[in-house]
Amino acid sequence: MKTYYYLGWFSNFFPEQLGRAIQEDITDRASLVMISANPRGEEEEGAAELSWLHEAGITFKEVHVIDYRMQKEGAHRLLHNASVIFLLGGDTLEQNAFLKEYELGEGIKRSPAVVMGASAGAINMSAKWLASRNFGYDVEESTVCEGIGLHNFSVLSHFDLENNMARVQDELALLSEEMDIYASNKDCALRVKGDQIDIFGDVYLMSRSEIRKLDETLQA
């Protein structure tokens, strides 16, 4: 059974219970393949995400970062052999364009690897998401973007919900009529295994314009 983690962003490391769940789910630790969210290679990426894994006692024999410095064929080979695929945090729009240009979505879907995404990566794992100025995107007008579509829901990850709940409801009302939206702030996670969805931290579900906080099932 494949396992997926839609992560927010973590101030320090994975909280103990979440880290333990991830450690138990990642049994094959041969190859970690990280997909850049700043793929032009202007800065080194993945240090924070690697530190979360290392603190949880999860290390790999090989670690690779896929960005524009790698040929498309090489990127697909890495995905094919990956134990864990981690879509990194960063620029959501840049990562979205890179995923499409390199045609990585189908390879991620076919892979038996554990798939994880943090912030931008979690958003791009979802089916659709809203790029809006009110969510910090540099866009002329709000646009619904297509994600990889690992599951038929939308994700709003790593956003200050507590101080912007009315804005979130207003912006996402239309999309929530089409599909469920899982919204979370920092230090949160959504785990999907088969039909089971587990919640860690303050995660909200928005459906048909109504929003409610979900009970935690992975508690600290």
C-alpha positions, 0 to 999 in steps of 0.5 A: 500500500503506497504512502503519501505525506502532505507536509506543511513546514516545520520550525525545527524538526518533525514532532516525535509522533509524526517522526515515528510514523514516517520512520515506520513507513519508510522501510526502504532507504536506498535512494532519496530523490528530491524534486526542486522547487527552485529548479534553476539551481540558483541555490542549494536545496533540501537542507531543511527537509533532510535535517527533518529526516535525519533528526527522525533517524532516517538516512539514505544510501543515496540522495539526489536532487532533480532540477534543470541541471539534470537531463530529463532522462536522468530524472526519470531514471532516478524516479524509477529507482527511488525509495522515497520521492520528496517534493521540496518546499519553495516556489510553487509555480516554478516547481509546477512548471518544472514538473510539467516540462520534465513530465515527472507527474506520471513517473511519480504516480507509477512509483512504488516509493513513499511520496512526500511534499513540503509546502510547495511540494505538498500543494503540487502533489494535489489535484488542483490549487489556487494561485492568488495574490492573497496567498502570496503568489505574484500573479495578475489574477487568481488562477486554478493550477493543475497539480500532479493529482496524486489524490482528488483533493486540493491542498493549501499548505503552510499558510497563516490560517488563524489570522486569515480564515475569512480570506481563505474561505472567500478565495477557496469557495468556488474550488471547494464546490468542485473538490475537498480542500485540506488547509494547514499552517506550519508543523502539520501533516496529512498522511494518506495510505489507501483510503485512510487519511491521518491528520497531524496538527491543525488541519482544516477541511473545506468542502462546499464552502464550509470549513471545519477543523479536523481531529488529529489521528496522529497525536504528539 
